[in-house]
C-alpha cells in the first residue's frame, strides 16, 4: 500500500510537469531534518517559468528628417509575458538543536524571456531573449514544533537573491532591434505543514505557503532603429515596470532515503501565478 501511494505521488508530479508553469525555490520538508551538531551538504535544482504582468510601459520615438529632430511618447496597457529560469544551488545546513536547523545556498541563475517585451511597431512579433549565467544566493531556517510517532509539524522560512541579463538583437520588420532585460529578483517563501513518515525510508510532506517576489530593481529597456526610403531615421526606446507578486500557495512532496546518509526530495508547488517542480539531494553527516 505504501509503495502504491509513493508511485501515485510520483506519477501526479510527472503529469503536472507537462502543463505547469514552473517557478519558486525548492523548500523540502517544512520540518527540521538535521539533529543537533549535524551538517548537511546538498544540491538544489529548479526549472522555472513565471507569468509576469508588465506595467508602466512607455515608448519614446525620435524621428530625424533632414537633421531635424522630433519626439513623441506613448504608453501601452499592461500585458503579460513569460519568464523561464534555471537555478542551481549548492547548500550547507546545520542543526542548532534537534528540532531547529539553518541553511545557506550559493549558485547561479539563467533567465530567458519569451513572447515580446516591447509589443509595439513592426517588431511586435514574439521572440526569445537569451539570458546569461548570473549569481544567486540565499538562506533559510526550519523549525519542528510537534513530533510524535510518525508525524512531525513545523515551519520553514527562506529568502533568495538572483540576477541575470537577457538580450535580443536582430532585424524585425526592416528595423534593427536591440533589447535588454536585466532581472534582479528577490524571492521569499514561508511554509507550515506536516511531514509524515510512511516507512523508514519514505516520507511525504507539504502544506500552505506564502510566496513573495520582488522585481523592483530590474532594468528593462529596448530600442529600435529604422531608416525609410524617404531618409527618415526613427529611434524608438521603451521601458516598463514589473508588478511584484504576493501570493499564497500549496505544495506537496516526497523525501526518499537512498542510503544511510543520502536523501532525495521531489516536490510540486502551486500559486495563482506559477507552479514549481523542485528537487534536492542531501548528504547528512
N, C-alpha and C positions, 0 to 999 in steps of 0.2 A: 504493500500500500504506500509506504513512504517513497519507494523508488518510482512508483507511478506518479505520485504527486510532484516529485522533482522533475520528471520528464514533462509533465504538463506545464510547469513553470517555464522550462527551457523553450518548449515549442511556442508558448504565448509570447515570450520575449523575442524569439526569432521572427515570428509572424508580424510583430509590431515594427520590426526594422524596415520592412518593405514599404510602409506608408508613412512612417513617422518623420517629423522634422526634428532633428537631433539638437540637443543643447545641454548646457549645465556641466558642472564638475562632478566627478564621482563622489559619493557620500559614504557608501558602505553601511554596515550596521550602525544604528544610532546609539549603540551601547559600547562601552569600553571593551577592547579586546586584548589589552596588554596588562598583565599583573604588575604589581609594584616592582620597580627596578628593571623591568624587561624592556628591550628595544624591538622595533620592527623596521625592516628595510623593505621598500616596495617600489612598484612602478604602476602608474595610472595612465590610462589612455581613454580619450573620448573623441568621437567624430561628431561634429556639431552643425546644426542648422537652426537659425532663428529667423522668425518673421518680424521685421522691424518697421515701425512707422516713421517716415521722414516728414519733418515739419519745418516751417520757416524757410522754405525753398525760395531762393531769389536768383534771377538771371539778369546780368547786366550786359548789354550788347553795344559795342562800339563800332561805328561804321566810318571808314576812311574813304573819301572820294575827292580826288584831286588835291590831296593834302589837307582837307578839311575834316575835322572830327565831329561826330555827333553821337550822343549816348542816350540810351533808354534802358529802363529796368522794368521787370515784371515778376510776379510771384505765381507759383503753381500750388494748387490744392494739395494737401497731404496725400502721400501714396506709400505703398509698402514694397519692400524688396527682401530678398533672401540673403542671409549671411551664412556661409559654411566655414566652420572652424575645426581644425585638428589640433588637439592638445596632447602633449606628452609630459608627464611629470616623473621625477624621482622623488621619493618621500622617505622621511625618517620619523618614527614615532617613539614615544617614551611613556611608560606607565608611572605616573606620580604616586598613585595608590592603586589598590586592586580594582577600584571602580572609577578611576579617572585617568585619562591619557591625553597627551597633547601631540601634535604632529606639525611638520613643516614640509612644503613642497617647492621644488625648483625644476623648471623645464622650459618649454617653448610652445608657441602657438603660431599657426599659419591661418590667415583669414582671407577667404575668397568670396567675392560678391558676384551675384548673378542678377538677371533682369536688367534694369537700367537705372543707374544712379542719377542721370540727368535727362529726364524724359521730355525734351523739347527739341524743336527744329528737325532738320533732316537726319540727325544722328540719333533719333529716338528709338531705334530698334534695340532689342535685347542683346546683351553681350556679357562676357565674363571678365572679371578683374582678378588677376592672379596675385596672391599675397606672398610676401616673403616670410622667412622664419624669424619671428620676434620672440622677445623674452617673456616668460610667465613665472609667477611665484605665488605662494600663499601659505596660510597656516590655519590651524583649527584645533578643536578640542572635543572630546566625547566624555559623557558622564553617565554612569549607571545609577539609577535611583531605586530600582527594585530587582531582586534576584532570588527566585525561589523555584526549585525543581528545574524544569526545562525552559522556564520563561524569564526573560530579562526585559526591563523597560528603561529607556534612557533618552538622552537628548544630545544633539550634535550642533555645533556652530563652526562654520568655516568661511573664509574670505580669500579671494584671489585677485591678482592684478595681471593683465596680459596686454600685449600690443603687437600690431602687425600692420604693414603698409602694403596695400594692393594698388596696382596700376593697370591702365589700359592706354594703348597708343596705336592708332591706325586710321585708315580712311573710312569714313561713313558718309554716304550721300554726297560725295565730292568735297567733303570737309576733312581737314586734318584735325583729328580728335586726340586730345591728351587729357587724361583724367586720373586723379589720385584719391585714394581713400585711406587715411591714416587712422586706424582704430586703436583707441585706448579704452580698455574695458575693465571695470571693477565689478565683481560678482560676489554676492553674499547669500549663503543658504543656512537656514535654521530648521532643524527637523526634530521631531519627537516621535517615539514609537517603540514597538517591541522587537525583540529578537527571540525566535522560538527554535529550540534545538530538536529537530526531527529525529536525528540519530547522533551518534558520537562524532560523525564526520560531516553531517549536512544540517545547515540551519537556514531558516527563512526570516526575512526582516522587512521593515517598511513603515509607512505611516505618512501623516501630513507634513508638509514643509512650506517655508516661505522663501521665495526667491527674489532677490533684488539685483538688477543690472543697471549700471550707470555708464553712460557714453558721453558725459558732459565735456570731456577734454578732447574728444575726437575732432579731427580736422578733415573735412570732406570738401574737396574743391575740384573743378574741372574747367577746361577751356576748349574752344573750337575755333579754328581759323579757316576762312574761305575767301578766295578771290574769284569774282564772277567775270563773265565775258565783258562786262562793262567796266572792268578795272575797279570794282567796288570791293574793298578789303574789309571783311567783317570779323570781329573778335568777340566771342561770347564767353563770359565767365560765370560760373554758378557755384552756389554753396547752400548748405542747409544744416538743420539740427536733427539729432536722433532722439526720439522720445525714450526716456528711461522706463524700465519695467519694474513693477512692484506687484507680485502675484503670489497666490497660494497654489500649491500643487500636491500631488500624491506620488509616492514611489513604492516599489516592491523589488526585492532582490533575494538572491540566494548566495550563501557562503559555503564553499566546499573545502574540507581539509584534505589536501592532496598527499601530504606526508605528515610526519610528526610535528614539523615546524613551518610548513608552507601552506598558505591558504589562498584560495581564488574566489573573487566575488564578481558577480554579474548582476546588473540591476536596470530597471526601467523607471524613468521619471517623466511626469506629465504636468504641464501648466497650460493655461489658456493660449500662450503664445509659442510654446516649444515643448518638445519631447526629447528624452535623452536615453541613449544606451551607453552605459559606463562600465568599465572593467578595472579590476585591480588584482595584483599579485603581490603577496607579502610574505616575507620570511621573518618569523618571530624567534628571538633568542634572548 
